[in-house]
Amino acid sequence: GVAFISIQAFPALLDLPGDLEVSAVSCGSRHTAVVTRGGELYTWGWGKYGQLGHGDNVSSDQARRVEHLVAKGLRVEEVVCGPWTTYVCV
């Protein structure tokens, strides 16, 4: 079956993996990004334009760590989401 992805603009509690502490958050039109105190970036929501940073155009209701930044050894300091984009300061 096809999984239902909710991209409606309504508040929802988010269960981040491993009890991560969030130091920054930004919301785009239909996606959200958080920076953890450990400098990792997690994104979720609408991914049609690749704005989630996972190297694909997949939408997800679950927060996923952006592995490319981890692989490059980059520590995220700040994130700003635009309507269909995500800007990251490392």
C-alpha atoms as a printed R data frame, in Angstrom:
   type eleno elety resid chain resno      x      y      z
1  ATOM     1    CA   GLY     A     1  0.000  0.000  0.000
2  ATOM     2    CA   VAL     A     2  0.874  3.633 -0.277
3  ATOM     3    CA   ALA     A     3  1.756  5.418  2.970
4  ATOM     4    CA   PHE     A     4 -0.228  8.559  3.745
5  ATOM     5    CA   ILE     A     5  1.949 11.598  4.324
6  ATOM     6    CA   SER     A     6  0.292 14.509  6.102
7  ATOM     7    CA   ILE     A     7  1.466 17.887  4.814
8  ATOM     8    CA   GLN     A     8 -1.322 19.915  6.351
9  ATOM     9    CA   ALA     A     9 -0.372 22.922  8.439
10 ATOM    10    CA   PHE     A    10 -1.442 21.832 11.916
11 ATOM    11    CA   PRO     A    11  0.453 21.499 15.201
12 ATOM    12    CA   ALA     A    12  1.778 18.062 16.050
13 ATOM    13    CA   LEU     A    13  3.973 16.649 18.787
14 ATOM    14    CA   LEU     A    14  7.248 15.321 17.441
15 ATOM    15    CA   ASP     A    15  9.064 12.349 18.899
16 ATOM    16    CA   LEU     A    16 12.739 12.895 18.100
17 ATOM    17    CA   PRO     A    17 14.994  9.839 18.332
18 ATOM    18    CA   GLY     A    18 17.218  9.330 21.354
19 ATOM    19    CA   ASP     A    19 15.792 12.183 23.453
20 ATOM    20    CA   LEU     A    20 17.724 14.738 21.404
21 ATOM    21    CA   GLU     A    21 17.934 18.284 22.723
22 ATOM    22    CA   VAL     A    22 16.908 20.878 20.154
23 ATOM    23    CA   SER     A    23 18.858 24.137 19.982
24 ATOM    24    CA   ALA     A    24 17.176 25.687 16.902
25 ATOM    25    CA   VAL     A    25 14.075 25.153 14.798
26 ATOM    26    CA   SER     A    26 12.749 26.649 11.576
27 ATOM    27    CA   CYS     A    27  9.552 26.073  9.619
28 ATOM    28    CA   GLY     A    28  9.086 26.406  5.871
29 ATOM    29    CA   SER     A    29  5.744 26.352  4.082
30 ATOM    30    CA   ARG     A    30  5.417 22.582  4.415
31 ATOM    31    CA   HIS     A    31  8.626 21.352  6.020
32 ATOM    32    CA   THR     A    32 10.442 21.755  9.323
33 ATOM    33    CA   ALA     A    33 14.081 21.502 10.376
34 ATOM    34    CA   VAL     A    34 15.724 21.306 13.785
35 ATOM    35    CA   VAL     A    35 19.323 21.579 14.927
36 ATOM    36    CA   THR     A    36 20.340 19.491 17.925
37 ATOM    37    CA   ARG     A    37 22.754 20.605 20.636
38 ATOM    38    CA   GLY     A    38 25.163 18.077 19.127
39 ATOM    39    CA   GLY     A    39 25.132 19.949 15.809
40 ATOM    40    CA   GLU     A    40 23.028 17.516 13.811
41 ATOM    41    CA   LEU     A    41 20.217 18.501 11.435
42 ATOM    42    CA   TYR     A    42 16.874 16.692 11.338
43 ATOM    43    CA   THR     A    43 14.197 17.492  8.746
44 ATOM    44    CA   TRP     A    44 10.678 16.335  7.907
45 ATOM    45    CA   GLY     A    45  7.620 17.339  5.909
46 ATOM    46    CA   TRP     A    46  7.188 17.953  2.208
47 ATOM    47    CA   GLY     A    47 10.288 17.023  0.214
48 ATOM    48    CA   LYS     A    48  9.235 17.569 -3.416
49 ATOM    49    CA   TYR     A    49 12.092 19.992 -4.165
50 ATOM    50    CA   GLY     A    50 14.791 18.222 -2.155
51 ATOM    51    CA   GLN     A    51 14.474 20.766  0.652
52 ATOM    52    CA   LEU     A    52 14.788 18.056  3.317
53 ATOM    53    CA   GLY     A    53 18.408 17.454  2.331
54 ATOM    54    CA   HIS     A    54 18.269 13.663  2.060
55 ATOM    55    CA   GLY     A    55 19.306 13.503 -1.589
56 ATOM    56    CA   ASP     A    56 15.819 12.624 -2.777
57 ATOM    57    CA   ASN     A    57 12.365 14.183 -3.207
58 ATOM    58    CA   VAL     A    58 10.653 11.998 -0.604
59 ATOM    59    CA   SER     A    59  8.214 13.513  1.899
60 ATOM    60    CA   SER     A    60  8.246 12.206  5.470
61 ATOM    61    CA   ASP     A    61  6.228 12.728  8.655
62 ATOM    62    CA   GLN     A    62  9.164 11.321 10.638
63 ATOM    63    CA   ALA     A    63 12.179 13.442 11.535
64 ATOM    64    CA   ARG     A    64 15.235 12.116  9.697
65 ATOM    65    CA   ARG     A    65 18.857 13.055 10.321
66 ATOM    66    CA   VAL     A    66 20.590 14.634  7.316
67 ATOM    67    CA   GLU     A    67 23.334 12.041  6.911
68 ATOM    68    CA   HIS     A    68 25.316 13.962  4.263
69 ATOM    69    CA   LEU     A    69 26.321 16.551  6.858
70 ATOM    70    CA   VAL     A    70 27.353 13.852  9.333
71 ATOM    71    CA   ALA     A    71 29.417 12.064  6.654
72 ATOM    72    CA   LYS     A    72 31.246 15.320  5.881
73 ATOM    73    CA   GLY     A    73 31.958 15.914  9.576
74 ATOM    74    CA   LEU     A    74 30.028 19.195  9.547
75 ATOM    75    CA   ARG     A    75 28.496 20.622 12.726
76 ATOM    76    CA   VAL     A    76 25.292 22.571 12.097
77 ATOM    77    CA   GLU     A    77 25.051 25.893 13.928
78 ATOM    78    CA   GLU     A    78 21.839 27.344 12.492
79 ATOM    79    CA   VAL     A    79 19.024 26.526 10.067
80 ATOM    80    CA   VAL     A    80 16.569 28.773  8.224
81 ATOM    81    CA   CYS     A    81 13.753 27.311  6.143
82 ATOM    82    CA   GLY     A    82 12.340 29.279  3.225
83 ATOM    83    CA   PRO     A    83  9.065 28.428  1.500
84 ATOM    84    CA   TRP     A    84 10.633 25.554 -0.529
85 ATOM    85    CA   THR     A    85 14.264 25.707  0.607
86 ATOM    86    CA   THR     A    86 16.490 25.047  3.610
87 ATOM    87    CA   TYR     A    87 19.614 27.070  4.437
88 ATOM    88    CA   VAL     A    88 22.144 25.638  6.869
89 ATOM    89    CA   CYS     A    89 25.076 27.358  8.584
90 ATOM    90    CA   VAL     A    90 27.827 24.847  9.427
